């Protein structure tokens, strides 16, 4: 399958969630089936200090029939390059056309947990991609042809350039549509561009921003995100206390389903192939299953 084939298969909108780790496997399976039955083309999940993400991807793929499962992202410091390539190829062969491997350099605090040095992440990613390419050459198990796409978590220009040169595209996170337009310019045509968009289904400004600010506060502690937002005119006064209203409203779409759809449409109009929508709810460990269903008619008509 080509990048265009994958873009067609996953559709214009999918689901992104970091909440699966807080539910037992039986609930995760049921939730994945609900995402598929609602009509979403892809389910994205990440990796921090919970389930190993390739194992989690297998859990989701095995629970569904046609849903594409994507890692957003698999941490390159968590496994060597040959192991990452082997996992990608194994899932691609077992579930043809249904897996996208997103990989990234993660963040320094998550390496502290592992007792590793963040070092020079861009250089490490370049070397890691070399290692993955070697892994493809020496892999001895049955493979699918072609291999599933690999996309890079990318925010800054250099990582986006690397994604364009050495991967099938980029998965961006915590970004406004203005970043999507710039990312498309850097990637060029023919590469997958898949931003995440966070949202709160509430038209009460105070309630929506309270939920959203809990989210932005956790990410504004990470320099990768603040450095990226600084390129778009945000500064220290915007980052303070979990983010001012301007920053929160830029990152998080809140309101009714149509308001969320409008923000997703802005990413698509800016050059995204697919937008992975992350729904926040008051229960920080809960799965927004009701909200996924409520949003589906508006999002899947885009």
C-alpha positions as CSV (number, residue, x, y, z in Angstrom):
1,X,0.0,0.0,0.0
2,X,1.2,3.5,-0.8
3,X,0.9,6.5,1.5
4,X,-2.1,7.6,-0.5
5,X,-3.7,4.1,0.0
6,X,-3.1,4.4,3.8
7,X,-4.5,8.0,3.8
8,X,-7.6,6.7,2.1
9,X,-7.9,3.8,4.5
10,X,-7.7,5.7,7.7
11,X,-9.9,8.5,6.5
12,X,-9.8,12.1,7.5
13,X,-10.4,11.6,11.2
14,X,-9.3,9.1,13.9
15,X,-9.1,8.8,17.7
16,X,-6.1,9.5,19.8
17,X,-6.1,8.4,23.4
18,X,-3.5,8.1,26.2
19,X,-6.1,6.6,28.6
20,X,-6.0,3.0,27.6
21,X,-3.4,2.1,30.2
22,X,-5.9,2.9,33.0
23,X,-8.4,0.2,31.9
24,X,-8.0,-3.6,32.0
25,X,-7.5,-5.4,28.7
26,X,-11.2,-6.5,28.4
27,X,-12.3,-2.9,28.6
28,X,-9.7,-1.8,26.1
29,X,-10.9,-4.4,23.6
30,X,-14.5,-3.3,24.0
31,X,-13.5,0.4,23.6
32,X,-11.5,-0.4,20.4
33,X,-14.5,-2.2,18.9
34,X,-16.7,0.9,19.7
35,X,-14.2,3.1,17.9
36,X,-14.3,0.8,14.9
37,X,-18.1,0.5,14.9
38,X,-18.5,4.3,15.2
39,X,-16.7,4.6,11.8
40,X,-13.3,6.0,12.8
41,X,-10.6,4.8,10.5
42,X,-7.7,4.7,13.0
43,X,-7.0,4.5,16.7
44,X,-3.8,6.1,18.0
45,X,-2.1,5.4,21.3
46,X,1.2,6.4,22.9
47,X,3.9,5.1,25.2
48,X,5.1,6.5,28.5
49,X,5.5,4.2,31.5
50,X,2.4,2.0,30.9
51,X,1.8,-0.9,28.5
52,X,4.6,-1.5,26.0
53,X,3.2,0.1,22.9
54,X,3.7,-2.6,20.3
55,X,2.0,-5.1,22.7
56,X,-0.8,-2.6,23.1
57,X,-1.1,-2.2,19.4
58,X,-1.4,-6.0,19.0
59,X,-4.2,-6.0,21.7
60,X,-6.1,-3.4,19.7
61,X,-5.6,-5.0,16.4
62,X,-6.7,-8.4,17.7
63,X,-9.9,-6.9,19.1
64,X,-11.0,-5.3,15.8
65,X,-11.6,-6.4,12.2
66,X,-10.6,-3.4,10.0
67,X,-9.5,-0.6,12.3
68,X,-6.0,0.8,11.6
69,X,-4.0,1.0,14.8
70,X,-1.1,3.5,15.1
71,X,1.5,4.3,17.7
72,X,1.7,7.9,18.6
73,X,4.5,7.3,19.5
74,X,6.7,4.3,20.1
75,X,9.7,5.7,22.1
76,X,12.9,5.0,20.3
77,X,14.9,4.9,23.5
78,X,12.7,2.0,24.8
79,X,13.9,-0.6,22.3
80,X,16.8,-0.9,19.9
81,X,16.3,-0.2,16.2
82,X,16.3,-3.8,15.1
83,X,13.6,-4.6,17.7
84,X,11.5,-1.7,16.5
85,X,11.8,-2.8,12.8
86,X,11.0,-6.4,13.8
87,X,7.9,-5.3,15.7
88,X,6.8,-3.1,12.8
89,X,7.2,-5.9,10.2
90,X,5.6,-8.5,12.4
91,X,2.4,-6.5,13.0
92,X,2.3,-5.5,9.4
93,X,2.4,-9.1,8.3
94,X,-0.2,-10.3,10.9
95,X,-2.6,-7.4,10.2
96,X,-2.0,-6.3,6.6
97,X,-2.8,-2.7,5.9
98,X,-3.9,-2.0,9.5
99,X,-0.8,-0.8,11.3
100,X,1.1,2.5,11.3
101,X,4.3,2.8,13.3
102,X,4.9,6.3,14.7
103,X,8.2,6.7,16.4
104,X,9.7,9.6,18.3
105,X,12.5,10.8,20.6
106,X,10.0,11.4,23.5
107,X,11.1,13.8,26.3
108,X,14.0,14.1,28.7
109,X,11.9,13.5,31.9
110,X,10.7,10.1,30.5
111,X,14.3,9.1,29.9
112,X,15.2,10.0,33.5
113,X,12.7,7.3,34.5
114,X,14.7,4.9,32.4
115,X,18.0,6.1,33.7
116,X,19.0,7.2,30.2
117,X,20.6,10.4,28.9
118,X,18.6,12.4,26.3
119,X,21.8,13.5,24.6
120,X,21.3,14.8,21.1
121,X,17.8,13.5,20.0
122,X,18.0,14.5,16.4
123,X,21.3,12.8,15.8
124,X,20.1,9.8,17.7
125,X,17.0,9.6,15.5
126,X,19.1,9.8,12.3
127,X,21.3,6.9,13.6
128,X,18.2,5.0,14.7
129,X,16.6,5.2,11.3
130,X,19.8,3.8,9.8
131,X,19.5,0.9,12.3
132,X,15.9,0.3,11.4
133,X,16.8,0.2,7.7
134,X,19.5,-2.4,8.5
135,X,16.9,-4.3,10.5
136,X,14.6,-4.5,7.4
137,X,17.6,-6.0,5.5
138,X,18.4,-8.7,8.0
139,X,14.8,-9.6,9.2
140,X,14.3,-13.3,8.6
141,X,10.5,-13.8,9.4
142,X,7.6,-13.6,6.9
143,X,6.9,-10.1,5.8
144,X,4.1,-8.2,4.1
145,X,4.9,-6.1,1.0
146,X,5.2,-3.2,1.4
147,X,6.0,-2.8,5.1
148,X,3.6,-0.6,7.2
149,X,4.4,3.1,7.1
150,X,6.7,4.7,9.6
151,X,6.1,8.3,10.6
152,X,8.1,10.5,12.9
153,X,6.9,12.5,15.8
154,X,8.1,15.9,14.6
155,X,7.6,19.5,15.7
156,X,10.6,21.6,14.7
157,X,11.9,22.1,11.1
158,X,14.8,19.8,11.3
159,X,12.8,16.8,12.6
160,X,10.1,17.6,10.0
161,X,12.8,17.6,7.3
162,X,14.1,14.3,8.5
163,X,10.5,12.9,8.4
164,X,10.2,14.0,4.8
165,X,13.5,12.5,3.8
166,X,13.6,9.2,5.8
167,X,10.0,8.3,6.7
168,X,6.5,8.2,5.3
169,X,5.5,11.4,7.0
170,X,5.0,13.0,10.4
171,X,2.8,12.8,13.4
172,X,2.5,16.1,15.2
173,X,1.1,16.8,18.7
174,X,0.0,19.8,20.7
175,X,0.0,22.0,17.7
176,X,-2.4,24.6,16.1
177,X,-3.4,24.5,12.5
178,X,-0.8,27.1,11.7
179,X,1.8,24.5,12.5
180,X,0.1,22.0,10.3
181,X,0.4,24.4,7.4
182,X,4.1,24.9,8.1
183,X,4.7,21.2,8.5
184,X,3.1,20.5,5.1
185,X,5.3,23.0,3.5
186,X,8.4,21.4,4.9
187,X,7.3,17.8,4.3
188,X,6.1,18.5,0.7
189,X,3.5,16.5,-1.1
190,X,3.1,12.7,-0.9
191,X,4.0,12.4,2.7
192,X,1.5,11.6,5.5
193,X,0.8,14.5,7.8
194,X,-1.2,13.5,10.9
195,X,-1.7,16.1,13.7
196,X,-3.3,15.4,17.0
197,X,-6.1,17.7,18.1
198,X,-7.3,17.8,21.7
199,X,-10.8,18.8,22.5
200,X,-13.4,19.1,25.3
201,X,-17.1,18.6,24.5
202,X,-18.4,21.5,26.7
203,X,-19.8,24.9,25.8
204,X,-19.2,26.2,29.3
205,X,-15.9,28.3,29.0
206,X,-14.9,27.9,32.6
207,X,-15.6,24.1,32.7
208,X,-14.0,23.5,29.4
209,X,-10.9,25.5,30.1
210,X,-10.5,23.9,33.5
211,X,-10.3,20.4,31.9
212,X,-8.1,21.7,29.1
213,X,-5.7,23.5,31.4
214,X,-5.0,20.3,33.3
215,X,-3.8,18.9,30.0
216,X,-1.8,21.9,28.8
217,X,-0.2,22.3,32.2
218,X,1.4,18.8,31.9
219,X,2.8,19.5,28.4
220,X,4.0,23.0,29.1
221,X,6.6,21.5,31.4
222,X,8.3,19.9,28.4
223,X,10.6,22.2,26.5
224,X,9.9,20.5,23.1
225,X,6.4,21.9,23.2
226,X,7.2,25.3,24.5
227,X,10.0,25.8,22.0
228,X,7.7,24.8,19.2
229,X,4.9,27.2,20.4
230,X,7.4,30.0,20.7
231,X,7.8,29.8,16.9
232,X,4.2,30.8,16.6
233,X,4.3,33.8,18.9
234,X,3.8,32.4,22.3
235,X,6.0,33.3,25.2
236,X,6.5,32.9,28.9
237,X,3.4,34.9,29.8
238,X,1.3,32.5,27.8
239,X,2.9,29.4,29.4
240,X,2.5,30.4,33.0
241,X,0.1,28.6,35.4
242,X,-0.8,25.9,32.9
243,X,-1.4,28.3,30.0
244,X,-3.4,31.5,29.7
245,X,-6.8,31.4,27.9
246,X,-5.2,32.3,24.6
247,X,-2.9,29.4,24.7
248,X,-5.5,27.0,26.0
249,X,-8.0,28.0,23.3
250,X,-5.3,27.6,20.6
251,X,-4.4,24.1,21.7
252,X,-7.8,22.8,22.8
253,X,-11.0,23.0,20.7
254,X,-13.9,23.2,23.1
255,X,-17.6,23.6,22.5
256,X,-20.1,21.4,20.8
257,X,-19.4,18.8,18.1
258,X,-19.5,21.4,15.4
259,X,-17.0,23.5,17.1
260,X,-14.6,20.6,17.4
261,X,-15.2,19.7,13.8
262,X,-14.4,23.2,12.7
263,X,-10.9,23.0,14.3
264,X,-10.3,19.6,12.7
265,X,-11.3,21.1,9.4
266,X,-8.8,23.8,9.9
267,X,-6.0,21.2,10.1
268,X,-7.3,19.4,7.0
269,X,-7.5,22.7,5.1
270,X,-3.9,23.4,6.2
271,X,-2.6,20.2,4.7
272,X,-3.3,17.4,7.1
273,X,-4.2,14.0,5.7
274,X,-5.8,12.7,8.9
275,X,-6.4,14.3,12.3
276,X,-6.2,12.2,15.4
277,X,-8.8,13.7,17.9
278,X,-8.1,13.4,21.6
279,X,-11.1,13.9,23.8
280,X,-10.6,15.1,27.3
281,X,-13.2,14.5,30.0
282,X,-13.4,15.3,33.7
283,X,-12.3,11.8,34.7
284,X,-8.6,11.9,33.9
285,X,-8.3,8.1,33.8
286,X,-11.6,7.5,32.1
287,X,-12.2,6.6,28.4
288,X,-14.4,9.1,26.6
289,X,-16.5,6.4,25.0
290,X,-19.7,8.4,25.0
291,X,-17.9,11.4,23.6
292,X,-16.3,9.4,20.8
293,X,-19.8,8.3,19.7
294,X,-21.3,11.8,20.1
295,X,-18.5,13.4,17.9
296,X,-18.6,10.7,15.2
297,X,-21.4,12.2,13.0
298,X,-19.8,15.6,12.8
299,X,-16.2,14.4,12.4
300,X,-16.8,11.7,10.0
301,X,-18.7,13.9,7.6
302,X,-15.6,16.1,7.1
